Amino acid sequence: MKVRVRRVAAEDVPVTITTEFVKLESFLKLANAVQSGGMAKNFIQNGEVTVNGEVCLMRGKKLRDGDRVGFDGVTYIVKNAS
């Protein structure tokens, strides 16, 4: 039996990257939103992830500073370390 726990966040969660961009699939792992790349792939392909308010089905979508990723009731904001 699979159990999914939905997180509830009162505010946005900043996630810092050290490069110019990060791919969506990698970002979900970096933010600890998913445990593996396979899980990220499934959630993205099932339309459960949004980028800047729109459903995104591209695992390789490049995220840059200021982009907002929505997943499982939480909004993550991409922050560049520089």
PDB file of N, CA, C and O in Angstrom:
ATOM      1  N   MET A   1       0.836  -1.163   0.000  1.00  0.00           N
ATOM      2  CA  MET A   1       0.000   0.000   0.000  1.00  0.00           C
ATOM      3  C   MET A   1       0.888   1.236   0.000  1.00  0.00           C
ATOM      4  O   MET A   1       1.837   1.324   0.780  1.00  0.00           O
ATOM      5  N   LYS A   2       0.582   2.187  -0.871  1.00  0.00           N
ATOM      6  CA  LYS A   2       1.333   3.437  -0.940  1.00  0.00           C
ATOM      7  C   LYS A   2       0.601   4.508  -0.157  1.00  0.00           C
ATOM      8  O   LYS A   2      -0.620   4.638  -0.238  1.00  0.00           O
ATOM      9  N   VAL A   3       1.361   5.262   0.593  1.00  0.00           N
ATOM     10  CA  VAL A   3       0.797   6.366   1.364  1.00  0.00           C
ATOM     11  C   VAL A   3       1.500   7.636   0.943  1.00  0.00           C
ATOM     12  O   VAL A   3       2.729   7.699   0.949  1.00  0.00           O
ATOM     13  N   ARG A   4       0.726   8.655   0.576  1.00  0.00           N
ATOM     14  CA  ARG A   4       1.302   9.946   0.213  1.00  0.00           C
ATOM     15  C   ARG A   4       0.937  10.955   1.269  1.00  0.00           C
ATOM     16  O   ARG A   4      -0.230  11.112   1.628  1.00  0.00           O
ATOM     17  N   VAL A   5       1.944  11.634   1.762  1.00  0.00           N
ATOM     18  CA  VAL A   5       1.736  12.671   2.757  1.00  0.00           C
ATOM     19  C   VAL A   5       1.855  14.012   2.053  1.00  0.00           C
ATOM     20  O   VAL A   5       2.855  14.280   1.387  1.00  0.00           O
ATOM     21  N   ARG A   6       0.852  14.845   2.193  1.00  0.00           N
ATOM     22  CA  ARG A   6       0.864  16.160   1.567  1.00  0.00           C
ATOM     23  C   ARG A   6       1.393  17.173   2.565  1.00  0.00           C
ATOM     24  O   ARG A   6       0.891  17.289   3.683  1.00  0.00           O
ATOM     25  N   ARG A   7       2.413  17.902   2.143  1.00  0.00           N
ATOM     26  CA  ARG A   7       2.995  18.932   3.006  1.00  0.00           C
ATOM     27  C   ARG A   7       2.208  20.218   2.881  1.00  0.00           C
ATOM     28  O   ARG A   7       1.676  20.538   1.818  1.00  0.00           O
ATOM     29  N   VAL A   8       2.141  20.936   3.955  1.00  0.00           N
ATOM     30  CA  VAL A   8       1.477  22.233   3.942  1.00  0.00           C
ATOM     31  C   VAL A   8       2.497  23.267   4.396  1.00  0.00           C
ATOM     32  O   VAL A   8       3.031  23.182   5.502  1.00  0.00           O
ATOM     33  N   ALA A   9       2.763  24.242   3.536  1.00  0.00           N
ATOM     34  CA  ALA A   9       3.729  25.281   3.866  1.00  0.00           C
ATOM     35  C   ALA A   9       3.027  26.630   3.907  1.00  0.00           C
ATOM     36  O   ALA A   9       2.252  26.971   3.014  1.00  0.00           O
ATOM     37  N   ALA A  10       3.307  27.380   4.945  1.00  0.00           N
ATOM     38  CA  ALA A  10       2.685  28.697   5.089  1.00  0.00           C
ATOM     39  C   ALA A  10       3.376  29.715   4.198  1.00  0.00           C
ATOM     40  O   ALA A  10       2.780  30.732   3.842  1.00  0.00           O
ATOM     41  N   GLU A  11       4.627  29.454   3.832  1.00  0.00           N
ATOM     42  CA  GLU A  11       5.351  30.401   2.994  1.00  0.00           C
ATOM     43  C   GLU A  11       6.195  29.652   1.975  1.00  0.00           C
ATOM     44  O   GLU A  11       6.326  28.429   2.031  1.00  0.00           O
ATOM     45  N   ASP A  12       6.763  30.405   1.046  1.00  0.00           N
ATOM     46  CA  ASP A  12       7.587  29.812   0.002  1.00  0.00           C
ATOM     47  C   ASP A  12       8.912  29.314   0.581  1.00  0.00           C
ATOM     48  O   ASP A  12       9.438  29.870   1.545  1.00  0.00           O
ATOM     49  N   VAL A  13       9.431  28.255  -0.034  1.00  0.00           N
ATOM     50  CA  VAL A  13      10.684  27.661   0.416  1.00  0.00           C
ATOM     51  C   VAL A  13      11.783  28.020  -0.578  1.00  0.00           C
ATOM     52  O   VAL A  13      11.733  27.574  -1.724  1.00  0.00           O
ATOM     53  N   PRO A  14      12.784  28.822  -0.170  1.00  0.00           N
ATOM     54  CA  PRO A  14      13.878  29.155  -1.083  1.00  0.00           C
ATOM     55  C   PRO A  14      14.853  27.987  -1.191  1.00  0.00           C
ATOM     56  O   PRO A  14      15.183  27.348  -0.193  1.00  0.00           O
ATOM     57  N   VAL A  15      15.311  27.715  -2.415  1.00  0.00           N
ATOM     58  CA  VAL A  15      16.302  26.672  -2.649  1.00  0.00           C
ATOM     59  C   VAL A  15      17.440  27.311  -3.435  1.00  0.00           C
ATOM     60  O   VAL A  15      17.231  27.822  -4.535  1.00  0.00           O
ATOM     61  N   THR A  16      18.638  27.282  -2.872  1.00  0.00           N
ATOM     62  CA  THR A  16      19.792  27.953  -3.470  1.00  0.00           C
ATOM     63  C   THR A  16      20.512  27.029  -4.442  1.00  0.00           C
ATOM     64  O   THR A  16      20.776  25.865  -4.139  1.00  0.00           O
ATOM     65  N   ILE A  17      20.828  27.577  -5.626  1.00  0.00           N
ATOM     66  CA  ILE A  17      21.627  26.858  -6.616  1.00  0.00           C
ATOM     67  C   ILE A  17      22.944  27.616  -6.799  1.00  0.00           C
ATOM     68  O   ILE A  17      23.015  28.817  -6.539  1.00  0.00           O
ATOM     69  N   THR A  18      23.976  26.915  -7.245  1.00  0.00           N
ATOM     70  CA  THR A  18      25.290  27.540  -7.415  1.00  0.00           C
ATOM     71  C   THR A  18      25.675  27.679  -8.875  1.00  0.00           C
ATOM     72  O   THR A  18      26.786  28.110  -9.186  1.00  0.00           O
ATOM     73  N   THR A  19      24.773  27.320  -9.769  1.00  0.00           N
ATOM     74  CA  THR A  19      25.023  27.412 -11.198  1.00  0.00           C
ATOM     75  C   THR A  19      24.038  28.388 -11.830  1.00  0.00           C
ATOM     76  O   THR A  19      23.134  28.882 -11.156  1.00  0.00           O
ATOM     77  N   GLU A  20      24.208  28.667 -13.119  1.00  0.00           N
ATOM     78  CA  GLU A  20      23.316  29.604 -13.811  1.00  0.00           C
ATOM     79  C   GLU A  20      21.889  29.082 -13.846  1.00  0.00           C
ATOM     80  O   GLU A  20      20.937  29.849 -13.701  1.00  0.00           O
ATOM     81  N   PHE A  21      21.743  27.771 -14.039  1.00  0.00           N
ATOM     82  CA  PHE A  21      20.419  27.154 -14.105  1.00  0.00           C
ATOM     83  C   PHE A  21      20.498  25.734 -13.568  1.00  0.00           C
ATOM     84  O   PHE A  21      21.582  25.176 -13.397  1.00  0.00           O
ATOM     85  N   VAL A  22      19.328  25.160 -13.305  1.00  0.00           N
ATOM     86  CA  VAL A  22      19.237  23.763 -12.887  1.00  0.00           C
ATOM     87  C   VAL A  22      18.020  23.170 -13.588  1.00  0.00           C
ATOM     88  O   VAL A  22      17.012  23.850 -13.780  1.00  0.00           O
ATOM     89  N   LYS A  23      18.119  21.907 -13.966  1.00  0.00           N
ATOM     90  CA  LYS A  23      16.992  21.253 -14.619  1.00  0.00           C
ATOM     91  C   LYS A  23      15.930  20.895 -13.583  1.00  0.00           C
ATOM     92  O   LYS A  23      16.243  20.605 -12.429  1.00  0.00           O
ATOM     93  N   LEU A  24      14.678  20.921 -14.013  1.00  0.00           N
ATOM     94  CA  LEU A  24      13.544  20.700 -13.120  1.00  0.00           C
ATOM     95  C   LEU A  24      13.674  19.399 -12.338  1.00  0.00           C
ATOM     96  O   LEU A  24      13.466  19.380 -11.125  1.00  0.00           O
ATOM     97  N   GLU A  25      14.011  18.328 -13.017  1.00  0.00           N
ATOM     98  CA  GLU A  25      14.128  17.022 -12.361  1.00  0.00           C
ATOM     99  C   GLU A  25      15.179  17.062 -11.244  1.00  0.00           C
ATOM    100  O   GLU A  25      14.953  16.538 -10.153  1.00  0.00           O
ATOM    101  N   SER A  26      16.312  17.681 -11.522  1.00  0.00           N
ATOM    102  CA  SER A  26      17.382  17.807 -10.527  1.00  0.00           C
ATOM    103  C   SER A  26      16.979  18.741  -9.398  1.00  0.00           C
ATOM    104  O   SER A  26      17.351  18.525  -8.245  1.00  0.00           O
ATOM    105  N   PHE A  27      16.222  19.771  -9.725  1.00  0.00           N
ATOM    106  CA  PHE A  27      15.788  20.731  -8.719  1.00  0.00           C
ATOM    107  C   PHE A  27      14.904  20.066  -7.667  1.00  0.00           C
ATOM    108  O   PHE A  27      15.046  20.332  -6.474  1.00  0.00           O
ATOM    109  N   LEU A  28      14.000  19.209  -8.107  1.00  0.00           N
ATOM    110  CA  LEU A  28      13.115  18.523  -7.159  1.00  0.00           C
ATOM    111  C   LEU A  28      13.910  17.661  -6.180  1.00  0.00           C
ATOM    112  O   LEU A  28      13.559  17.559  -5.005  1.00  0.00           O
ATOM    113  N   LYS A  29      14.982  17.044  -6.672  1.00  0.00           N
ATOM    114  CA  LYS A  29      15.844  16.260  -5.791  1.00  0.00           C
ATOM    115  C   LYS A  29      16.628  17.181  -4.858  1.00  0.00           C
ATOM    116  O   LYS A  29      16.759  16.894  -3.668  1.00  0.00           O
ATOM    117  N   LEU A  30      17.149  18.283  -5.393  1.00  0.00           N
ATOM    118  CA  LEU A  30      17.912  19.243  -4.595  1.00  0.00           C
ATOM    119  C   LEU A  30      17.068  19.828  -3.467  1.00  0.00           C
ATOM    120  O   LEU A  30      17.561  20.043  -2.359  1.00  0.00           O
ATOM    121  N   ALA A  31      15.808  20.080  -3.753  1.00  0.00           N
ATOM    122  CA  ALA A  31      14.896  20.665  -2.764  1.00  0.00           C
ATOM    123  C   ALA A  31      14.371  19.622  -1.778  1.00  0.00           C
ATOM    124  O   ALA A  31      13.600  19.957  -0.879  1.00  0.00           O
ATOM    125  N   ASN A  32      14.775  18.373  -1.935  1.00  0.00           N
ATOM    126  CA  ASN A  32      14.292  17.262  -1.108  1.00  0.00           C
ATOM    127  C   ASN A  32      12.781  17.085  -1.210  1.00  0.00           C
ATOM    128  O   ASN A  32      12.133  16.641  -0.262  1.00  0.00           O
ATOM    129  N   ALA A  33      12.228  17.438  -2.371  1.00  0.00           N
ATOM    130  CA  ALA A  33      10.802  17.254  -2.606  1.00  0.00           C
ATOM    131  C   ALA A  33      10.507  15.804  -3.006  1.00  0.00           C
ATOM    132  O   ALA A  33       9.413  15.295  -2.765  1.00  0.00           O
ATOM    133  N   VAL A  34      11.490  15.153  -3.614  1.00  0.00           N
ATOM    134  CA  VAL A  34      11.372  13.742  -4.002  1.00  0.00           C
ATOM    135  C   VAL A  34      12.644  13.016  -3.580  1.00  0.00           C
ATOM    136  O   VAL A  34      13.668  13.646  -3.315  1.00  0.00           O
ATOM    137  N   GLN A  35      12.575  11.697  -3.519  1.00  0.00           N
ATOM    138  CA  GLN A  35      13.726  10.915  -3.078  1.00  0.00           C
ATOM    139  C   GLN A  35      14.646  10.507  -4.215  1.00  0.00           C
ATOM    140  O   GLN A  35      15.830  10.252  -3.992  1.00  0.00           O
ATOM    141  N   SER A  36      14.115  10.442  -5.442  1.00  0.00           N
ATOM    142  CA  SER A  36      14.939   9.974  -6.554  1.00  0.00           C
ATOM    143  C   SER A  36      14.526  10.638  -7.863  1.00  0.00           C
ATOM    144  O   SER A  36      13.460  11.242  -7.973  1.00  0.00           O
ATOM    145  N   GLY A  37      15.402  10.504  -8.843  1.00  0.00           N
ATOM    146  CA  GLY A  37      15.108  11.038 -10.167  1.00  0.00           C
ATOM    147  C   GLY A  37      13.930  10.336 -10.813  1.00  0.00           C
ATOM    148  O   GLY A  37      13.176  10.948 -11.569  1.00  0.00           O
ATOM    149  N   GLY A  38      13.767   9.057 -10.521  1.00  0.00           N
ATOM    150  CA  GLY A  38      12.642   8.306 -11.068  1.00  0.00           C
ATOM    151  C   GLY A  38      11.309   8.829 -10.548  1.00  0.00           C
ATOM    152  O   GLY A  38      10.331   8.929 -11.289  1.00  0.00           O
ATOM    153  N   MET A  39      11.291   9.156  -9.272  1.00  0.00           N
ATOM    154  CA  MET A  39      10.069   9.729  -8.706  1.00  0.00           C
ATOM    155  C   MET A  39       9.783  11.088  -9.336  1.00  0.00           C
ATOM    156  O   MET A  39       8.642  11.395  -9.682  1.00  0.00           O
ATOM    157  N   ALA A  40      10.831  11.896  -9.480  1.00  0.00           N
ATOM    158  CA  ALA A  40      10.674  13.226 -10.089  1.00  0.00           C
ATOM    159  C   ALA A  40      10.105  13.084 -11.498  1.00  0.00           C
ATOM    160  O   ALA A  40       9.184  13.807 -11.877  1.00  0.00           O
ATOM    161  N   LYS A  41      10.654  12.156 -12.265  1.00  0.00           N
ATOM    162  CA  LYS A  41      10.195  11.926 -13.638  1.00  0.00           C
ATOM    163  C   LYS A  41       8.704  11.602 -13.654  1.00  0.00           C
ATOM    164  O   LYS A  41       7.959  12.162 -14.458  1.00  0.00           O
ATOM    165  N   ASN A  42       8.266  10.713 -12.782  1.00  0.00           N
ATOM    166  CA  ASN A  42       6.854  10.321 -12.757  1.00  0.00           C
ATOM    167  C   ASN A  42       5.940  11.480 -12.384  1.00  0.00           C
ATOM    168  O   ASN A  42       4.910  11.688 -13.026  1.00  0.00           O
ATOM    169  N   PHE A  43       6.305  12.234 -11.357  1.00  0.00           N
ATOM    170  CA  PHE A  43       5.475  13.362 -10.945  1.00  0.00           C
ATOM    171  C   PHE A  43       5.387  14.416 -12.052  1.00  0.00           C
ATOM    172  O   PHE A  43       4.319  14.973 -12.305  1.00  0.00           O
ATOM    173  N   ILE A  44       6.517  14.682 -12.705  1.00  0.00           N
ATOM    174  CA  ILE A  44       6.528  15.681 -13.789  1.00  0.00           C
ATOM    175  C   ILE A  44       5.662  15.203 -14.951  1.00  0.00           C
ATOM    176  O   ILE A  44       4.832  15.962 -15.452  1.00  0.00           O
ATOM    177  N   GLN A  45       5.843  13.966 -15.384  1.00  0.00           N
ATOM    178  CA  GLN A  45       5.090  13.440 -16.521  1.00  0.00           C
ATOM    179  C   GLN A  45       3.599  13.296 -16.221  1.00  0.00           C
ATOM    180  O   GLN A  45       2.784  13.287 -17.143  1.00  0.00           O
ATOM    181  N   ASN A  46       3.236  13.184 -14.947  1.00  0.00           N
ATOM    182  CA  ASN A  46       1.823  13.090 -14.571  1.00  0.00           C
ATOM    183  C   ASN A  46       1.182  14.466 -14.395  1.00  0.00           C
ATOM    184  O   ASN A  46       0.008  14.565 -14.038  1.00  0.00           O
ATOM    185  N   GLY A  47       1.947  15.520 -14.643  1.00  0.00           N
ATOM    186  CA  GLY A  47       1.402  16.870 -14.567  1.00  0.00           C
ATOM    187  C   GLY A  47       1.202  17.384 -13.159  1.00  0.00           C
ATOM    188  O   GLY A  47       0.351  18.243 -12.931  1.00  0.00           O
ATOM    189  N   GLU A  48       1.975  16.872 -12.205  1.00  0.00           N
ATOM    190  CA  GLU A  48       1.814  17.262 -10.807  1.00  0.00           C
ATOM    191  C   GLU A  48       2.767  18.376 -10.375  1.00  0.00           C
ATOM    192  O   GLU A  48       2.795  18.750  -9.202  1.00  0.00           O
ATOM    193  N   VAL A  49       3.551  18.909 -11.323  1.00  0.00           N
ATOM    194  CA  VAL A  49       4.531  19.947 -11.004  1.00  0.00           C
ATOM    195  C   VAL A  49       4.233  21.187 -11.838  1.00  0.00           C
ATOM    196  O   VAL A  49       3.962  21.088 -13.035  1.00  0.00           O
ATOM    197  N   THR A  50       4.283  22.356 -11.200  1.00  0.00           N
ATOM    198  CA  THR A  50       4.095  23.604 -11.938  1.00  0.00           C
ATOM    199  C   THR A  50       5.375  24.425 -11.881  1.00  0.00           C
ATOM    200  O   THR A  50       6.130  24.371 -10.910  1.00  0.00           O
ATOM    201  N   VAL A  51       5.600  25.188 -12.949  1.00  0.00           N
ATOM    202  CA  VAL A  51       6.704  26.136 -13.003  1.00  0.00           C
ATOM    203  C   VAL A  51       6.098  27.493 -13.323  1.00  0.00           C
ATOM    204  O   VAL A  51       5.462  27.674 -14.361  1.00  0.00           O
ATOM    205  N   ASN A  52       6.301  28.430 -12.431  1.00  0.00           N
ATOM    206  CA  ASN A  52       5.744  29.779 -12.571  1.00  0.00           C
ATOM    207  C   ASN A  52       4.233  29.752 -12.827  1.00  0.00           C
ATOM    208  O   ASN A  52       3.707  30.514 -13.638  1.00  0.00           O
ATOM    209  N   GLY A  53       3.552  28.851 -12.110  1.00  0.00           N
ATOM    210  CA  GLY A  53       2.096  28.788 -12.158  1.00  0.00           C
ATOM    211  C   GLY A  53       1.491  27.952 -13.263  1.00  0.00           C
ATOM    212  O   GLY A  53       0.269  27.820 -13.327  1.00  0.00           O
ATOM    213  N   GLU A  54       2.310  27.378 -14.140  1.00  0.00           N
ATOM    214  CA  GLU A  54       1.810  26.554 -15.246  1.00  0.00           C
ATOM    215  C   GLU A  54       2.337  25.136 -15.125  1.00  0.00           C
ATOM    216  O   GLU A  54       3.492  24.933 -14.748  1.00  0.00           O
ATOM    217  N   VAL A  55       1.501  24.148 -15.440  1.00  0.00           N
ATOM    218  CA  VAL A  55       1.924  22.752 -15.414  1.00  0.00           C
ATOM    219  C   VAL A  55       3.063  22.567 -16.402  1.00  0.00           C
ATOM    220  O   VAL A  55       2.984  23.016 -17.545  1.00  0.00           O
ATOM    221  N   CYS A  56       4.118  21.906 -15.960  1.00  0.00           N
ATOM    222  CA  CYS A  56       5.286  21.668 -16.810  1.00  0.00           C
ATOM    223  C   CYS A  56       5.521  20.168 -16.925  1.00  0.00           C
ATOM    224  O   CYS A  56       5.643  19.475 -15.915  1.00  0.00           O
ATOM    225  N   LEU A  57       5.583  19.670 -18.150  1.00  0.00           N
ATOM    226  CA  LEU A  57       5.799  18.241 -18.397  1.00  0.00           C
ATOM    227  C   LEU A  57       7.220  17.948 -18.870  1.00  0.00           C
ATOM    228  O   LEU A  57       7.521  16.814 -19.242  1.00  0.00           O
ATOM    229  N   MET A  58       8.105  18.960 -18.863  1.00  0.00           N
ATOM    230  CA  MET A  58       9.479  18.803 -19.347  1.00  0.00           C
ATOM    231  C   MET A  58      10.433  18.580 -18.177  1.00  0.00           C
ATOM    232  O   MET A  58      10.645  19.484 -17.368  1.00  0.00           O
ATOM    233  N   ARG A  59      11.006  17.387 -18.083  1.00  0.00           N
ATOM    234  CA  ARG A  59      11.958  17.086 -17.013  1.00  0.00           C
ATOM    235  C   ARG A  59      13.189  17.965 -17.108  1.00  0.00           C
ATOM    236  O   ARG A  59      13.775  18.322 -16.087  1.00  0.00           O
ATOM    237  N   GLY A  60      13.585  18.315 -18.314  1.00  0.00           N
ATOM    238  CA  GLY A  60      14.800  19.092 -18.543  1.00  0.00           C
ATOM    239  C   GLY A  60      14.583  20.595 -18.563  1.00  0.00           C
ATOM    240  O   GLY A  60      15.484  21.335 -18.960  1.00  0.00           O
ATOM    241  N   LYS A  61      13.423  21.064 -18.151  1.00  0.00           N
ATOM    242  CA  LYS A  61      13.129  22.495 -18.122  1.00  0.00           C
ATOM    243  C   LYS A  61      14.197  23.211 -17.291  1.00  0.00           C
ATOM    244  O   LYS A  61      14.450  22.843 -16.144  1.00  0.00           O
ATOM    245  N   LYS A  62      14.819  24.233 -17.877  1.00  0.00           N
ATOM    246  CA  LYS A  62      15.867  24.969 -17.174  1.00  0.00           C
ATOM    247  C   LYS A  62      15.239  26.004 -16.249  1.00  0.00           C
ATOM    248  O   LYS A  62      14.460  26.855 -16.678  1.00  0.00           O
ATOM    249  N   LEU A  63      15.591  25.915 -14.987  1.00  0.00           N
ATOM    250  CA  LEU A  63      15.099  26.858 -13.988  1.00  0.00           C
ATOM    251  C   LEU A  63      16.208  27.837 -13.656  1.00  0.00           C
ATOM    252  O   LEU A  63      17.361  27.449 -13.469  1.00  0.00           O
ATOM    253  N   ARG A  64      15.851  29.100 -13.584  1.00  0.00           N
ATOM    254  CA  ARG A  64      16.817  30.150 -13.266  1.00  0.00           C
ATOM    255  C   ARG A  64      16.356  30.918 -12.038  1.00  0.00           C
ATOM    256  O   ARG A  64      15.246  30.715 -11.546  1.00  0.00           O
ATOM    257  N   ASP A  65      17.215  31.798 -11.551  1.00  0.00           N
ATOM    258  CA  ASP A  65      16.937  32.599 -10.362  1.00  0.00           C
ATOM    259  C   ASP A  65      15.559  33.259 -10.450  1.00  0.00           C
ATOM    260  O   ASP A  65      15.241  33.925 -11.436  1.00  0.00           O
ATOM    261  N   GLY A  66      14.755  33.067  -9.419  1.00  0.00           N
ATOM    262  CA  GLY A  66      13.435  33.683  -9.358  1.00  0.00           C
ATOM    263  C   GLY A  66      12.292  32.808  -9.830  1.00  0.00           C
ATOM    264  O   GLY A  66      11.131  33.134  -9.583  1.00  0.00           O
ATOM    265  N   ASP A  67      12.588  31.700 -10.504  1.00  0.00           N
ATOM    266  CA  ASP A  67      11.519  30.790 -10.944  1.00  0.00           C
ATOM    267  C   ASP A  67      10.859  30.154  -9.727  1.00  0.00           C
ATOM    268  O   ASP A  67      11.500  29.926  -8.700  1.00  0.00           O
ATOM    269  N   ARG A  68       9.570  29.874  -9.863  1.00  0.00           N
ATOM    270  CA  ARG A  68       8.780  29.285  -8.773  1.00  0.00           C
ATOM    271  C   ARG A  68       8.293  27.904  -9.205  1.00  0.00           C
ATOM    272  O   ARG A  68       7.681  27.755 -10.263  1.00  0.00           O
ATOM    273  N   VAL A  69       8.566  26.909  -8.388  1.00  0.00           N
ATOM    274  CA  VAL A  69       8.170  25.527  -8.677  1.00  0.00           C
ATOM    275  C   VAL A  69       7.157  25.096  -7.623  1.00  0.00           C
ATOM    276  O   VAL A  69       7.425  25.166  -6.424  1.00  0.00           O
ATOM    277  N   GLY A  70       5.995  24.650  -8.083  1.00  0.00           N
ATOM    278  CA  GLY A  70       4.962  24.163  -7.182  1.00  0.00           C
ATOM    279  C   GLY A  70       4.867  22.653  -7.252  1.00  0.00           C
ATOM    280  O   GLY A  70       4.778  22.071  -8.333  1.00  0.00           O
ATOM    281  N   PHE A  71       4.886  22.026  -6.084  1.00  0.00           N
ATOM    282  CA  PHE A  71       4.763  20.568  -6.029  1.00  0.00           C
ATOM    283  C   PHE A  71       4.247  20.156  -4.657  1.00  0.00           C
ATOM    284  O   PHE A  71       4.779  20.588  -3.635  1.00  0.00           O
ATOM    285  N   ASP A  72       3.235  19.340  -4.635  1.00  0.00           N
ATOM    286  CA  ASP A  72       2.707  18.733  -3.415  1.00  0.00           C
ATOM    287  C   ASP A  72       2.314  19.778  -2.369  1.00  0.00           C
ATOM    288  O   ASP A  72       2.536  19.584  -1.174  1.00  0.00           O
ATOM    289  N   GLY A  73       1.736  20.875  -2.825  1.00  0.00           N
ATOM    290  CA  GLY A  73       1.257  21.903  -1.910  1.00  0.00           C
ATOM    291  C   GLY A  73       2.311  22.876  -1.422  1.00  0.00           C
ATOM    292  O   GLY A  73       2.018  23.738  -0.594  1.00  0.00           O
ATOM    293  N   VAL A  74       3.541  22.753  -1.923  1.00  0.00           N
ATOM    294  CA  VAL A  74       4.636  23.624  -1.504  1.00  0.00           C
ATOM    295  C   VAL A  74       5.144  24.397  -2.725  1.00  0.00           C
ATOM    296  O   VAL A  74       5.222  23.848  -3.824  1.00  0.00           O
ATOM    297  N   THR A  75       5.486  25.672  -2.525  1.00  0.00           N
ATOM    298  CA  THR A  75       6.087  26.466  -3.592  1.00  0.00           C
ATOM    299  C   THR A  75       7.553  26.682  -3.252  1.00  0.00           C
ATOM    300  O   THR A  75       7.883  27.212  -2.192  1.00  0.00           O
ATOM    301  N   TYR A  76       8.430  26.267  -4.164  1.00  0.00           N
ATOM    302  CA  TYR A  76       9.866  26.425  -4.006  1.00  0.00           C
ATOM    303  C   TYR A  76      10.318  27.562  -4.919  1.00  0.00           C
ATOM    304  O   TYR A  76       9.865  27.659  -6.060  1.00  0.00           O
ATOM    305  N   ILE A  77      11.206  28.419  -4.425  1.00  0.00           N
ATOM    306  CA  ILE A  77      11.725  29.517  -5.227  1.00  0.00           C
ATOM    307  C   ILE A  77      13.211  29.271  -5.487  1.00  0.00           C
ATOM    308  O   ILE A  77      13.973  28.997  -4.560  1.00  0.00           O
ATOM    309  N   VAL A  78      13.619  29.372  -6.763  1.00  0.00           N
ATOM    310  CA  VAL A  78      15.006  29.190  -7.138  1.00  0.00           C
ATOM    311  C   VAL A  78      15.764  30.453  -6.786  1.00  0.00           C
ATOM    312  O   VAL A  78      15.407  31.546  -7.225  1.00  0.00           O
ATOM    313  N   LYS A  79      16.823  30.298  -5.983  1.00  0.00           N
ATOM    314  CA  LYS A  79      17.682  31.416  -5.590  1.00  0.00           C
ATOM    315  C   LYS A  79      19.098  31.112  -6.026  1.00  0.00           C
ATOM    316  O   LYS A  79      19.623  30.036  -5.738  1.00  0.00           O
ATOM    317  N   ASN A  80      19.726  32.057  -6.724  1.00  0.00           N
ATOM    318  CA  ASN A  80      21.106  31.890  -7.156  1.00  0.00           C
ATOM    319  C   ASN A  80      22.022  32.367  -6.039  1.00  0.00           C
ATOM    320  O   ASN A  80      21.792  33.426  -5.456  1.00  0.00           O
ATOM    321  N   ALA A  81      23.067  31.585  -5.737  1.00  0.00           N
ATOM    322  CA  ALA A  81      23.964  31.902  -4.628  1.00  0.00           C
ATOM    323  C   ALA A  81      24.800  33.153  -4.890  1.00  0.00           C
ATOM    324  O   ALA A  81      25.248  33.801  -3.944  1.00  0.00           O
ATOM    325  N   SER A  82      25.012  33.496  -6.138  1.00  0.00           N
ATOM    326  CA  SER A  82      25.882  34.658  -6.423  1.00  0.00           C
ATOM    327  C   SER A  82      25.155  35.965  -6.391  1.00  0.00           C
ATOM    328  O   SER A  82      25.760  37.014  -6.611  1.00  0.00           O
TER     329      SER A  82
END
